[in-house]
Amino acid sequence: MLFRFSLYGFLKNQRYFEPFIILFFLDAGLSFTLIGVLVAIREFATAVMEIPSGALADLYGRRRVMIASFVSYLISFGLFATGHSFAQFALAMVLYAGGDAFRTGTHKAMIFTWLRHENRLDEKTKVYGVTRSWSKIGAAFSLLPATACVFWLKDYSYVFWFAMIPYLLGIINFLFYPAWLDGPSRKASLKEVWSHLGGTFRLILAESRLRRLILESMTYEGMFKAGKDYLQPVVKHAALALPVLIALEAESRTAVLVGATYFVANLVSALGSRKSHCLVDRFGSEDGGIRVVWRVSFLAYFALVPLLYWGYQVAAIIGFLVLFFLQNLFRPMQISRFDVYSDETRGATVLSVESQAKTAATMVIAPVLGVAVDLVGSGGATSFWPIGLLGMLLAGVMLLTAKKQGESQ
């Protein structure tokens, strides 16, 4: 099953459009503000569908929900590839959100169910880190066809068509998961679904540690998710300024450097996931490891402010790569912490609540960043420094409140 779990991650991250999504929207004539609004639409739609999806997964079967997720992705890819207006992109974002909502939390719960079945729950951080690393390896290798597609076809829309192939293979992979990984699924009434949700909310509200973990995920993951794609325009400006590949036209040069940068970003992300358990071993617990990640993240965002403000694009790119590494140290430890404070019957729902919370945070942060970038420089090479400033402020608040409350952060 570790192979199938890893294969899921590898195929799921064959998102050939992801390194070029901001450039795709800019090419379609959208401003950073409108791009931020699209991200907010995606996050709002995800938030609306997130929690019911977890309850449906727990009650109706997790494999079925995962297949529904991938079908929603496939439809959204087709809309992106054929879309030409903000309204079409917004609808595609809603369907993409449906894919995210039915997927997030559900597959993690399946992994933890398998670990319990195999009596390997004490390896949860390591096993989840390894399977997650394969998703990052998949993302790294997806850059090869993605870059080739943009380089030769010079049209960002084709990457959405090609992304359909691995997602169809992903559905086939789910069909070979053992039936018992569906969990204690059965036909349930709508009343039972809402009762399950209510019980999960009461569990979260009653447990202060779960509330704190939700807040941490909102802050860390929401900021990272809203800010990470600004790496694309930073790399584009670097591609136009650096005396490399000068024989190529601007779009081809950008495609090559964006592809190379994201290849490295996904490799360091895979390394972060695989080494996350080492922080647990070094500092004695997931809490200790997370505390270190928060501190280093504060310093990384702090460094991005002057680097982006004064236009040191190469150094800023390295700063973004550090953030990719740190986020992938953070995630396996954070998921393991959630498993400690939730039970098997509510695993997918608790993780869906966590995922919904971080998407809600992204929904707020993304348009704020878009407006800030437009205001300070209209997308110019030195206009991205608000990313570092906001990330530094949020990390600082979390560090200060953890100290004040005596939380293990």
N, C-alpha and C positions, 0 to 999 in steps of 0.2 A: 504493500500500500504506500510505502514511502515513495516508490517510483511514481505511482499514479498521482499522489499529492504533488510531487515535484513537477510532473508533466503538466498538471493543471496550471501551476504557476508559470511554467515556461510558455505554454500556449496563451494563457490569459494576457501575458505581457507582450504579445506580438502586435502591439498597437503601433503600427508603422506611422501613424499620423501624429503621435504624441510629441516627438521632438520638433514638429513643425506646426503645431496647432495655432500658436499665436501668430506666426508668420502667415498661415493660411487665412486667418481672420483679417489680418492687416492687408493681405493681398485682395481680399474681398471688399475692402474699403471701409472696414470698421475701425473706430477709434479705440484707444485703450479703455476709455470709459464704457463703451458698448461691449467690449470684450469682458470687462469686469461684470457688467450686467448679465451677460450670458453665463458666466461662471456662477453668479448668484442664483440665476434661474435653475441651473443644474443642481446646485447645492440645496435650494429650497425644495425642488421636486424630490431629491433624494431624502431630505429630512421628512417630508410628508409620507413617503412610502417605506422608510427604513424600519421603523418599529413594527408595523403590521407584518412586514416581510419576515422578521425574525420569529414572530409568533406563528405565522403560517409554516415556516420551516420546522419549528419544533412540533407542530401539531399535525401537519399534512405530509411531511417527508422532505428531507433536506436535498436529496438528489433532484427531486422534481422542481424544487425552487431554483436550484442551480441551473437546470436546463432552461427554465423560463427566463432566467437572468441573461443567458447567452443569446437567446432568441431576441430579446429586447435590444441587446447590443447590435445584432446583425441588422435589424431594421434601422437603427439610428445611423449606422455606417452608410447605408444606402441613401438616407436623407442628407447627410453631410456631403456625400460625393456629388449629389445632384442639386444641392441647394445654392441659391444665389441671393437670398434676402435674409434679413435679420429674423423675420418670422419663421422661416424654414429652419434656420440654425437653432432658434429657440425650441422648436418642436423636437428637433434631433437631440438637443440637450436634455429634454424631458425624458425621452426614451433611453438615452444613455444613462440618465439618473436611475431609471427603472432597473437597468442592468446592474448598476452599482448597489442599489438598495437590496435587491434580492440575493446578491453575492456576498457582500460584506457581512461578517459575523457568522454566516451560515457555514462556510467551508472551514473556518477556524474551529467552530463547534464540532464539526465532523472529525477534525484532527484530534481534538481533546477526547472525543468519544473513543476513537481508535486507541489512543494512549492508555485510557482506562482499561479497555478491553485487553490490552497487551501487558498491563501492569508496568507501564513505563512512564507514569505521570511525573515522576521525579526528573525526567529528561525533557520536560515540556519546553523550556526556553531553548535548549539546544536543538531539539527536533523541529520546532517551529522556525527557528533561525535558519536551519538547513533548507527546509522547504521554501521559505521565503527567499533565500539566496538564489534558488533556481528560478524564481520569478524575475529576479534582477539580472541573472545571467541571460534569461530569455529576452529581457528588455535590451540588454547590451547587444545581443546578436541580431535583434530585430532592426538595429541601425544599419546593418549591411544592405538588406533589400530596400529599406526605407530611403537611405541615402542614394542608392542606385536609381531608384524610381524617380526621385526628384531631380537628380543629376541628368538623367537621360530624357525624361519626359517633360521636365520643366513645368509640371502642373501638380500642385499639392493634392488635388482631388483624387488622384489615382491611388494614393496610399490607403484611402478608406476602402476601396474595392478589394485590394490585396489583403487587407486585414480580415476580411470575411473568411478566408480559407482556414487559418488556424482556429478560429472560433467554431467553425463547423467540426473540426477535429476534436475540439474541447468537449462538444456535446457527446461525441462518440466515446470519449474517455469516461464521462460520467456514467454511461450505460454499463460500464464494467466495474463500477464501485459495488461492493457487497450490499445487499438490501438492508442489512441491520444497521448500516451507517445512517439510514434515514432517521434513526432514533425511534422513540415510541410513538410513531405517527399513526393517526387514525382519523376518521371523519369526525370533524368537530363543528359545532354550530357557531354562528357569529358571536353569540353570547359567550360561549366558552373561550373564543379567541380574545375577546375584550377582557374577560375575567383573568385570562393568563397574563395579558398585558398589565392589568391593574395590580396583580400580585407581584409582578416584576418591578413595577414602579415603587410599590410599597417596600420591597426589599432594598432598593437603591436609596430611598429616602430614609429608611431606618438605619442604614449602615453608613457611618460618616466616612469610612475609608473609600467606599464605592463612590460617594459624592466627590471626594477629593480626586480620585482617579479620573472621573468624568471631566472635571475641570481641567486637569492636566492635559488630557487628550484634546479637549477643545482648544486650549491655548497652543500647545506644541504642534499638533497635526494641522490645525486650522491655519496657522501662520505659514507653516511649510508648504501646505497645499496651495495656498493663495499666492505665495511668492516664488515658488520653484520655477514656474514656466517663464519668468522674466529672464531666466538664463538665455533663452532663445534670442531676444533682441540684443542682449549684451554681446553674445557671440557674433551676431550679425555685424554689429558695429566694429568688433575686433577684426572680423574677416575683411572688412573694407579698409581698415587702417593698417593692418600688418602687411609687410612686404613679402607675402607668401602666396603661392598659386596665382601670381599676377597675370599669368597667361589666360586664366579662366575668366569668364564674365561674372558679374557680381552674384547672380543667383546661384550659379554652380559653385562658386567659392564658398558662399554661405552654406550651401547644402553639405559640402565636404566637411567644413569645420564644425557645423552643428552636429553632424553625424559622429565625428570623432570625439567631440566633447561629451555627448550623451553616451557614447560607448564607454568612455572612462567613468562617467557618472554612475552608470549601472554596474560596472565592475566594482567600484568602491562601495556601492550600495550592497552588492552581494557579499563583499568582504565584511561590511558592518554587520549584516545579518548573521553571518557565520561566527563572528567574534563576539557577539553580544553576550553569550554565556560566559565568556572569559571575564567580563566585568563583574558578573554575578559571583564568579569564583574569587576574583580579586578583592571585592569589597564585601563579600559575605552574604549578599542578598540582592534581589532585584531593586529594592529601595535604594541601596547604596550605589548601585550602578547608575540608576536614573538620576540621582543627585549630581553625579559627576557630569552626565550628559547635559543637564540643565546649565551648569556653570560654563562648560566649554561652548555651548550654543550661545550663551550671552556674549562671550568674547568674540565669537565668529560674526554675529550680527553687528556688534560694535565695530569690528574691523571693516565691515562692508560699507559703512557710512562714508568715511573719507575716500575709500577706494572707488566707489561709484560716483561720489560727488566730483572728484578730480579726474575721473575718466581713466583710471588705471584698469582697463578692461581685462587684461590677462590675469592680474592679481585678483580682480573681482571674481573671475571665473573660478580660480582656485578656491576662493572663499565659498562660492556656491557648492563646489565639489565637497568641501568639508561639511557643509550642511547636509548634503545627501548622505554622507557617511554617518553623521551623528543621528539622523532620523532613523537610519536602519540599525543603529545600536539601540535606539530608544524603543522601537516598535515591538520586537520580540519580548523584551523585558516587561513592557507595559501590558501586553496581552496576557502574559503569565500572571501578572499581578491581579488582573480581573478574574482569572480562573480560580484564584484562591478564595474570593469572596462571593462566588456565585455557584449554584448547584447544577447538576447535570440536566435537570428537566427544564432549566431556564437559560442554558448556556448561550444558545443562538440569540435569544431575545436580549439578554444583558449586553452582549457584544453589538447587537444592532442598536441598542440605546446609545452605547458609546460611539458608534459610527455616526449615528444621527446627530449627536451632540457636536462632533468635530465638523460635520458638514454644515451645521448651523453656524458655527464659528467662521468657517470659510465663506459662507454666504454673506456675512457681514464684512469680513476683512477684504475680500476680493474687489468689490466695487470701490471701497475706500482707497485701496492701493491704486486702482485704475484712475480714479479722479486725481489722486495726489501726483501720479506720474505725468498725467496730462497737464496739470497746473504748473508743475515746476520746470517743465522743459519740453512739452509736446512730443515726448518720445525720443528726444535727442540722446546723444551718447552719455550725457552726464545727468540724466533725469531720473535715474532709478534708485537713488540713494534713500528715498522713503522706505524701501523694503528693509534695509538694515536698521533704520531708526525704529520702525514699528516692531520688528522682531526683537530688538534689544530691550525696548520698553516692556513688551509682554513677558519676556524671559525674566527681566528684573522684578516685575510684579510677582511672578510665581515664586522666585527665590525668596523674596521678602516675606510673602504671606506664609510660605512653608516654615520659615524661621520663626515668624510671629506665632503661628499656631502649633509649633512643635511637631509639625508633620515630618515624616521621613522623606525628604525631598532633596 
